[in-house]
Amino acid sequence: MGIKIYHYTSLDVLKKILTSKTLRFTKINSLNDTSEYKFGIQLLKNKISEFENNNKIENKLDLSLLDRFSFVESLYSLSFTENGDDLAFWNSYYVDKNIPISIGFMSKETFNKDFIINRCIYDDPYPIMGTERYQWFRSIFDVRNILQLSKNKEYIQITFQTAHIKHKAFEIEKEWRAISFVSKDSLAGKFNRNGKEIEYFDQYFNINSIREIIIGPCSHQEKNFKEVTSIISENNIQCLVIKSTIPLELSR
């Protein structure tokens, strides 16, 4: 079952989600803060450099390889948060201020086992690097092995973990993420955001994992509440529909 996590969006997008029974993953290098993924990579670089300096290794590993083979051009993400009714999110670019919606999903019921939603890690999760781990990094970046990185399950797992690491300053967001490459049964495409072309894929999910829908604060809240209640009834979805408790004047 997991815990309840929320995805902020608009009433229009909610309708599309319920009709298509899909959720949208977007290319990770198109995140609003493009430094996020680089933060986790840099922490890993720091651990390697620290090991080399402490052990006086002169023939240092080319750390740019971690950037070149981080799969940042291939990874897609979908974000959630534990905060279902939060002023900062209602005022963010995630929602339409006239029809703001927060959808609550059960984390372990949303996707099949191929799409795991994990809590983001804030600050540095990596232990001090030991000799065995350092030698492993050197071996996978050896010219004879480097072309096999895309098939190395352990390295891919590290890549996925890196995509969940954020600076401690963002801890208040309580973010969860699903990270994936484009799946075989997904619907891929592109859309325009502020003049930038964003790649995405829409992935089928378990519609019964929706447990709650929160209607965000706005001047049309009562109208939006009635519309969502009607949509939920029409789609025979068993979930709570509630109104945000944040006063309207605070959301402007």
Buried (B, 14 or more C-beta within 10 A) or exposed (E): EEEBBBBBBBBEBBBBBBEBBBBBBBBBBBBEEEEBBBBBBBBBBBBBBEBBEEEEBEEEBEBEBBEEBBBBEBBBBBBBBBBBBBBEBBBEEBBBBEBBBBBBBBBEBBBEEEBBBBBBBBEBEBEEBEEEBBEBBBEBBEEEEBEEBEEBEEBBEBBBBBBBBBBEEBEEBBBBBBBBBBBEEBBEEEEEEEEEEBBBBBBBBEBEBBBBBBBBBBEBBEBBBEBBEEBBEEBEBEBEBBBBEBEEEEBE
